[in-house]
Amino acid sequence: MNFSALLPLMVILVQLWPCSPSPQNSSAQNTVQSFPAVRRVKRGWLWEPLFVTEEQISLHPVYIGQLKSDLDKQDGNLEYILSGEGAGSIFFIDEYDGKIYVTQKLDREKKPFYTLKAKAINRSTKFPVEPELEFIIKVRDVNDNAPQFLDRLYVATVPEMSPEGTSVTQVTATDADDPSYGNNARLLYSLVQGQPYFSVEPKTGVIRMASQMDRETKDQYLVIIQAKDLVGQPGALSATATVTINLSDVNDNPPKFQQRLYYMSVSEEAPVGTTVGKVFAEDSDIGDNAAMDYFIEGDSSDVFDIITNNETQEGIILLKKRVDYESKRRYSIQAKAVNRYIDERFLKEGPFEDTTIVKINVEDADEPPVFTLENYVMETVEGAESGSLVGVVTARDPDYDDSPVRYSIVHSTHLKRLFSINEHNGAIITTEPLDREIASWHNITVTATETRNPEKISEANVYIQVLDVNDNAPEFPKNYETFVCENAVSGQV
């Protein structure tokens, strides 16, 4: 390299005063003050910015540039000396002409510049002819580093059915090359895998939705993003990162009953609160978006109730009021399932509820006889002869086969001798005369038992009042004792 061609042209303009006066200006010569001779101003060091390209491999030292004193007459009288970072090992200077060479391969990413010092001394006197100069050799970048993503694996979540253009996440890659030199560190992002569902902004690495997606169809996607330096031009280096994108659930699906018609049955003997059966409306959503409440519509809501099992999302039908096979043998109810939390964005898709029909058959059970009254009140006069009719109790088998009934009295020791009952027709008679003055009321318990199933027994209370008759003559006390005054007037009590 011809250093002299690169040096700036130095022009020294020297103004010379006239050495002798002119004949026309002889008088002026006597008035003009003499000036000293003009001297050349010392310029000092002459040099240009110094660079060395990294990763250069050469069997011979590579010329970088030249430092030169403007006092150098190129006669070999000046000696150039180099010191500082890498002097003598990485860099050396030609002591005669100030040319600097590099002897090793450099890595800009390890050290981007070196600070050195140069001196110029007179070889004979060893005195410096220039002040010591500090200068920098910059290491020029080459594209020797591929981009690196901050994370090799990314995980992101975005709600399903998000509109096109929704931001999902951002991936970021860095490049160790010099961002201020060329395009070595200028990155361009592109999508290797993930079309047509996602897109990536080439300059920012922001991943966006490219279409609406349904979590119920697919809930996870693997997207591969590539980052290239040199703005993607030929010779660019690249790296890839994998992004796992999960679709979170939104309430975009209504509940749907698995069956349009359910069949159930319940015994007429079942107590209130008995579970009759279960219905289930399936919701493709999850979590709170799948939560629902069940309802029973119509008149049957006074006989049956329904509750929601929040763990299984089933509707449990319960008996709210006892049923009677002989009165009504079949119920048809309408059950409704309604989403508990509604997303108004999807209301245009339709109501977030569904209905189904449940047919419930009442099963016959062998019930005990039923008395016409829970309590009977009867009357009989005192003193009536044994075998007198007090009253009649009546019970019947409520079942379809109407089994005959046998009556009996639950006797206590006291009542066993007073009343009896006809086991076939329920007629209660006295077994001896009753005395109201001894007991005016008698309470007895009557049972009715099915003849075909003696285990089916019912009871009723019978209250018998003994009515008074005039069966007692007046009686004086055995002894009266009184006094009368001796002067009592006739007729005085």
Stockholm file with secondary structure:
# STOCKHOLM 1.0

chainA/1-493         MNFSALLPLMVILVQLWPCSPSPQNSSAQNTVQSFPAVRRVKRGWLWEPLFVTEEQISLHPVYIGQLKSDLDKQDGNLEYILSGEGAGSIFFIDEYDGKIYVTQKLDREKKPFYTLKAKAINRSTKFPVEPELEFIIKVRDVNDNAPQFLDRLYVATVPEMSPEGTSVTQVTATDADDPSYGNNARLLYSLVQGQPYFSVEPKTGVIRMASQMDRETKDQYLVIIQAKDLVGQPGALSATATVTINLSDVNDNPPKFQQRLYYMSVSEEAPVGTTVGKVFAEDSDIGDNAAMDYFIEGDSSDVFDIITNNETQEGIILLKKRVDYESKRRYSIQAKAVNRYIDERFLKEGPFEDTTIVKINVEDADEPPVFTLENYVMETVEGAESGSLVGVVTARDPDYDDSPVRYSIVHSTHLKRLFSINEHNGAIITTEPLDREIASWHNITVTATETRNPEKISEANVYIQVLDVNDNAPEFPKNYETFVCENAVSGQV
#=GR chainA/1-493 SS CCHHHHSCCCCCCCCCCCSSCCGGGHHHHTTSCCCCCCCCCCCCEEECCEEEETTCCCSSCEEEEEEEETTCCSSSCEEEEEEETTBTTTEEECTTTCEEEECSCCCTTTCSEEEEEEEEEETTTCCBSSCCEEEEEEEECCSCCCCEESCSEEEEEEETTCCTTCEEEECCEECCSCTTSTTTTCCEEEEEECTTTEEECTTTCEEEESSCCCTTTCCEEEEEEEEESGGGCTTCCEEEEEEEEEEECCSCCCCEESCSEEEEEEETTCCTTCEEEEEEEECSSCGGGGCEEEEEESGGGGTEEEEEETTTTEEEEEECSCCCTTTCCEEEEEEEEEESSCCGGGGGGCCSEEEEEEEEEEECCCCCCEESCSEEEEEEETTCCTTCEEEECCEECCSTTCCCEEEEEECCTTGGGTEEECTTTCEEEESSCCCTTTCSEEEEEEEEEESSCTTCEEEEEEEEEEECCSCCCCCCCSCCCCCCCTTCCTTCC
#=GC SS_cons         CCHHHHSCCCCCCCCCCCSSCCGGGHHHHTTSCCCCCCCCCCCCEEECCEEEETTCCCSSCEEEEEEEETTCCSSSCEEEEEEETTBTTTEEECTTTCEEEECSCCCTTTCSEEEEEEEEEETTTCCBSSCCEEEEEEEECCSCCCCEESCSEEEEEEETTCCTTCEEEECCEECCSCTTSTTTTCCEEEEEECTTTEEECTTTCEEEESSCCCTTTCCEEEEEEEEESGGGCTTCCEEEEEEEEEEECCSCCCCEESCSEEEEEEETTCCTTCEEEEEEEECSSCGGGGCEEEEEESGGGGTEEEEEETTTTEEEEEECSCCCTTTCCEEEEEEEEEESSCCGGGGGGCCSEEEEEEEEEEECCCCCCEESCSEEEEEEETTCCTTCEEEECCEECCSTTCCCEEEEEECCTTGGGTEEECTTTCEEEESSCCCTTTCSEEEEEEEEEESSCTTCEEEEEEEEEEECCSCCCCCCCSCCCCCCCTTCCTTCC
//
